[in-house]
């Protein structure tokens, strides 16, 4: 997918694949807000490819100021903690990171996990650490699953 809008400020992606974005010039220089969600089913044998595609998508959005990742994206990232430690986060301009888990308790998007119980729910710190690695002063917020409010 070629993005030919260097003045793009808001990008809301909800899909079942992560397409390689080919931005023009030096990325998406004025990108302010990105929301990424995954709608579909991912089998275990596809997870690493999907993870790599997501990482490539992240690198095209390196200039984003506000990043919102829905629970499915955070779950996918959490499947590969060693990769997160080895890789450098592309986000150097982040002012705000949001994790939105509102729909977690009724989503079952990945073959390897079942819906978490309320008692064992935790914010995935390895994912948060990776995303904020190069933007340590960014504000972090978390939206708990609806049933936990």
C-alpha positions as CSV (number, residue, x, y, z in Angstrom):
1,X,0.0,0.0,0.0
2,X,1.6,3.2,-1.1
3,X,0.8,6.3,1.0
4,X,1.2,9.4,-1.1
5,X,-0.1,11.9,1.4
6,X,2.9,13.5,3.2
7,X,0.5,15.7,5.2
8,X,-1.4,12.8,6.7
9,X,-2.2,13.6,10.3
10,X,-4.5,10.8,11.4
11,X,-4.4,7.1,10.5
12,X,-6.9,4.6,11.9
13,X,-6.2,1.0,10.7
14,X,-8.5,-1.8,11.5
15,X,-7.9,-4.8,9.3
16,X,-6.9,-8.5,9.2
17,X,-3.5,-8.0,7.7
18,X,-0.7,-5.5,8.2
19,X,0.1,-4.1,4.8
20,X,3.6,-2.7,4.0
21,X,3.2,1.0,3.8
22,X,5.5,2.7,1.4
23,X,5.5,6.4,2.4
24,X,6.9,9.1,0.2
25,X,9.8,11.3,1.2
26,X,10.9,11.0,4.8
27,X,8.1,8.9,6.1
28,X,4.9,10.5,7.3
29,X,6.4,13.7,8.8
30,X,3.3,15.3,10.2
31,X,1.6,12.2,11.5
32,X,0.0,13.0,14.8
33,X,-2.3,10.1,15.7
34,X,-2.4,6.4,14.8
35,X,-4.9,3.8,16.0
36,X,-4.2,0.2,15.1
37,X,-6.5,-2.8,15.6
38,X,-6.7,-6.3,14.3
39,X,-10.0,-7.9,13.2
40,X,-9.7,-11.5,12.2
41,X,-8.3,-14.8,13.3
42,X,-4.6,-15.6,13.4
43,X,-3.3,-19.2,13.6
44,X,-0.1,-19.9,15.6
45,X,1.8,-20.6,12.4
46,X,1.0,-17.1,11.1
47,X,1.9,-15.2,14.2
48,X,5.6,-14.5,13.5
49,X,4.9,-13.3,9.9
50,X,2.1,-11.1,11.3
51,X,4.5,-9.8,14.0
52,X,7.1,-8.9,11.4
53,X,4.5,-7.2,9.2
54,X,3.4,-5.1,12.2
55,X,7.0,-4.1,12.9
56,X,7.5,-3.0,9.3
57,X,4.2,-1.0,9.6
58,X,5.5,0.6,12.8
59,X,8.7,1.8,11.1
60,X,6.7,3.7,8.5
61,X,4.9,5.5,11.4
62,X,8.0,6.5,13.3
63,X,7.0,10.2,13.5
64,X,3.7,9.6,15.2
65,X,2.9,11.7,18.3
66,X,0.0,9.7,19.7
67,X,-0.2,5.9,19.3
68,X,-3.3,3.8,20.3
69,X,-2.9,0.1,20.1
70,X,-6.0,-2.1,20.7
71,X,-5.7,-5.3,22.7
72,X,-5.2,-7.6,19.7
73,X,-2.0,-5.7,18.7
74,X,-0.6,-5.6,22.3
75,X,-1.3,-9.4,22.5
76,X,0.5,-10.1,19.3
77,X,3.5,-8.0,20.5
78,X,3.5,-9.9,23.8
79,X,4.0,-13.2,22.0
80,X,7.5,-12.2,21.1
81,X,9.2,-10.7,24.2
82,X,12.7,-11.7,23.1
83,X,12.2,-9.9,19.8
84,X,11.1,-6.8,21.6
85,X,14.2,-6.7,23.7
86,X,16.4,-7.1,20.6
87,X,14.7,-4.5,18.5
88,X,14.8,-0.8,18.8
89,X,11.5,1.0,19.0
90,X,11.0,3.3,16.0
91,X,8.9,5.7,18.0
92,X,11.1,8.7,18.9
93,X,8.5,11.4,18.8
94,X,5.8,9.9,20.9
95,X,4.0,12.2,23.3
96,X,1.2,9.7,24.1
97,X,0.9,5.9,24.1
98,X,-2.5,4.3,24.7
99,X,-3.4,0.7,25.1
100,X,-7.1,0.0,24.6
101,X,-8.3,-3.3,26.0
102,X,-12.0,-2.5,26.1
103,X,-12.9,-5.4,23.9
104,X,-10.4,-8.0,25.3
105,X,-12.8,-10.2,27.3
106,X,-14.9,-11.2,24.3
107,X,-12.2,-11.3,21.7
108,X,-10.5,-14.5,20.8
109,X,-8.3,-13.6,17.8
110,X,-5.3,-15.8,18.3
111,X,-5.4,-19.6,18.3
112,X,-2.9,-19.9,21.2
113,X,-4.8,-17.9,23.8
114,X,-8.2,-17.9,25.4
115,X,-9.8,-14.9,26.9
116,X,-8.1,-13.9,30.1
117,X,-9.9,-14.0,33.3
118,X,-10.5,-10.9,35.3
119,X,-8.3,-12.2,38.2
120,X,-5.1,-12.7,36.0
121,X,-5.3,-9.5,33.9
122,X,-2.1,-7.4,33.8
123,X,-0.7,-4.6,31.7
124,X,1.9,-6.2,29.5
125,X,5.0,-4.3,30.7
126,X,7.4,-5.8,28.1
127,X,5.3,-4.3,25.3
128,X,5.0,-1.0,27.1
129,X,8.8,-0.9,27.7
130,X,9.5,-1.6,24.0
131,X,7.1,1.0,22.7
132,X,8.4,3.8,25.0
133,X,12.1,2.8,24.8
134,X,12.9,5.9,22.7
135,X,10.2,8.2,24.1
136,X,10.5,7.8,27.8
137,X,8.6,11.0,28.6
138,X,5.5,10.0,26.7
139,X,2.3,9.9,28.6
140,X,0.9,6.4,29.0
141,X,-2.7,5.5,29.5
142,X,-4.6,2.2,29.6
143,X,-8.2,1.4,29.1
144,X,-9.3,-1.7,31.0
145,X,-11.6,-4.3,29.6
146,X,-15.3,-3.2,29.9
147,X,-16.1,-6.0,32.4
148,X,-13.3,-4.8,34.8
149,X,-14.6,-1.3,35.3
